[in-house]
């Protein structure tokens, strides 16, 4: 039985008004010539995030088809914009004398610190404090989650990071190359997770980033693949969202984790956007 933790509802904007604002932002984003970091891009996405973060009674599943299409489009656009922002900062940081000492220059650094603290606490509470080997699927050009965990929480753990984009991995490798100890423990692989098989069985814990599997069908397919090849007794940490935050990232429903034992589900109500689902592959 999954344990569900939720804080008291703080702010509840009417669904109609919220959706009207979101649709307006989507229209503005679609008119942009580029999603590369700029004052206009940053302003629009910051406004979107601020709209979506407060607790809301909005039922994503009940949205009309037209709004669902806009939601799916926004998730894709947010993913592209976030990737470009991370790539720019990763490249910039790598040119500094001590790049890993300047990670806090990234505008969402504190969110990653809080997310790593939260995920580590959930893992520790479920007996996964110091895994020998972790697989992180969807690490990106600025792998802050891996860096936070490897530096502050899992100081002897080895991390294999998977991303489908070689340019993202090249930027991430360059960043980690500035620290010999981290470079020894943190590796990057350019591979589609659906092509990773036996190697998934090496990990005590696997992280699935929020944007790996951009819709329900893709997410279910990936989760089934990971479950098939990961080790029995291994844990899987999946990032999801709840409420209006589903305009930023895909939602992972508990039924998508067929064949897993769901250990806990946590929905933050602060600036940390992602919900956390921790599951275990049963030992047969």
N, C-alpha and C positions, 0 to 999 in steps of 0.2 A: 504494500500500500504506500503510495507516495505521500509525503508530508508536504503540505502547502502553506507557505508563509506569506502573508500579505499585511501591509500596514493599512491604517485607517485611510479611507479616501479623503484626499485633501482638497483637490480642485476638480470640479466637474463642469466643464464647458458643454453646452448643449451640442449634441452630435451634429445637428444641422448646421449650426454656425461654424463648428470646427471643420467640417467637411468643405464648407463654402470657402473658408480661408485656405485650406490645403489645395483645393482645386485651382484657386487663383495663383498660388505659388507654383504649382505644376505648370500652368500656362506660361508663367514668366520664365521658368527654367527652360522650357522647351524652345523659347525664343533666343536663348543664349547661343552665341557663335561657338563657344568652347566651355567645357567644364573645368578647365585648368584654374588653379587658384587665382582669384582676382577679388577686388572689393565687391563687385556685383555678385559673383558666385558665392563668396563667403557670407554676404548679407542675406541672400535668399535661403541658403541652407541653414544658417543659424536661426533664422526666423522659423523655418519649418521644424527644426528640432525643438525649439522653445514651445511651439504649438503642441507638439506630439508628446512631450515628456509628462506633463501633469496627468494625474489619474483621470480616467474617463470611463463612462459607462457604455461607450460605443461598442456595438457588436459587429465586429469585422465580417463575420460570416453572413450577416443579414444585409450587407451593402448591395445595392443594385449593380448589374453587370458593368455599366459604364464607369461607376466609381471603382469597382474592382480592377478594371483595366488601368485607370489612372493610378491606383495604388501600386499595381505591378510595375508600371512605368516609373513611378517615383523610386521604388526600391532599386531598380536598375540604374537610374540616374544618380541616386545617392551612392551606390556602390562604385560607380565610375568616378564620381567627384572625390570620394574618399580615397580611392586608389591613387588618383593624380596628386592629391594633397600629401599623402604619405610618401609618394615617390619624390616629390619636390623636397620635402623635409629630410628624407633619408639621404638624398644626394647632397643637400646643403650641409647636414651634420657630418657626413663623411669627410668633408673638406676641412673641418675644424681639427685642431691639435688633439683634443680628447673628446671624440664624438659622443661616447657613452656617458660622459659627465655633463652633457648638454641636452639630454633628452627632454628636459623640462621646457625647452623652447617650443616644443610641439604644442599647439593650442589645446589639444584634448588630453594632454599628458596625465593630468590629475584623475580624469575618468578611468584611464587604464590602470593607474595605481589602485584606485578603489575597486575596480573590477578584479584585479589580480588578488587583492586582499580578500575579497569576498569569495572568489573561487577557491583560493587556498584554504580558507576556513571551512568551506563546505566539503572539500576533499579530505581535510584533516579529521573533521567530525565523522567521516565515513571510512576512516582507516587508511587513507591514501596520502599520508603526509609527505613521505619521501620515496616516491617511486624511483626505480633504477633507470627506467627509460620511458620517455613521453613522446608521443607522436602528435604533432599539431598540424591539422589539415586546414589550409587557407591562411597562411601566415602573412603574406603581403610583403611590400617593400620596406615597411617599418614595423618589424615584428615585436611590438612593445609588450604584448602579453608574455611571449617567451622570455624576453629580456627581464621583465619584472619578476617572473617566477624563478628564472635561473639565477638571478642576482640576489634576490631578497628572501626567497622562500625555499627553493629546491636547489641548494648550493652544490650538490654533488650529482644531480640528475643529468642525464644526457637527453638532449632534445633533437628529434628529427622533424624538420619543418617542411611541409609539402605545399607547393603552389604551382598552378598550371602555367604561370607567366614567368619566363626566364629572366626578363628585365627586372621583375620584382625581386627574384632571388638574387640576382647579381647585385642589386642595391643593398639588400639585406646582408649578403656576405661581406661586402665592402665595409659596412658598419661594424659588424662583429669582428672583422679582421684586426681592429684596433686593440683588441684585448685577447692575448694569447690563451688565457685560461678559458674564457668563454668560447673562443674559436675551437678549442679542443672538444668541448661538450655540445656545442650548438651547430648543427649541420642543416643544409638546405638542399632540397631535391625538387627538380622541375618535372612534375608528373601529375597527371589526372588521377585523382583518388580511385576512380573506377578501374585504373590499370595497376593499382597497388594491391597485391594479394598477400603472399606469404609474409611479407615484411610487417604487415599489420599485426601479425601474431607475436611480434617482438615486444610490444608495448604494454606496460602495466596500466597506463592511462592514455586515452586518446581524446584530444580536444577537437571539436568540429566548429569552426568559425561560423558566424551568423550568415555570411553571404555564400557559403558553400551549399549549393542547391537553392536556386532562386525562387522556386515555387514548390508546392506541396508534392507534386509528382516526382520532381528531381530529388527532393529531400528524402522522401520515402525510399527511393531507389538507392541513394547513397547510404542511408542508415542500414538498409538490408545488406548491402555489400560489406560495410564495415563489420556488422554483426557476424557475417559468415566467416570472415577471415581473422578477426581479432581473437586473442586468447581467452579461454574460459576463465571466468573470475576477474577478467580485466574490466576496468571502468571506462565509461564514455561520458565526457562532459559536453553537452550540447547547448549552444546559445540560441535563445528564442526571444520573443517579445510578447507583451500583452497590451491590449487597449489600442489607443491611437498610435502607439509606437510601432504598430504593424504597418504604418505608412512608410517606415524607415527600413525595416528588416522583415524577412519572412517569419511566419509563426510556425512553431513545431508543436503539434498536438501530441498528447500522451499516447494516443493510439498509433502514431507513426513509429513508436518504439516497440513494435511487435517483436517478441522474442527476447526483450530485455527485461530485467527487473528494475523498475524505476525506484530509485532510492529517495530522491528529494526533488522538489520543484520550488524555486525561489523567484519571486517577482519583486525587484527593487522598486521603490517609489521615489528615489532621489535622482540625482543626475546620471547615475549608471543606467544606461538605456536597456541593456540586455537582461532578460530573464535567464536563469541557469537551471538546466535539467541535468541531474546526475543519475546515470543508469549503470547497471552491471550486466555483463553477459553471464548467465547462470552456468554453474559447473554441472555438467551432465554426469 
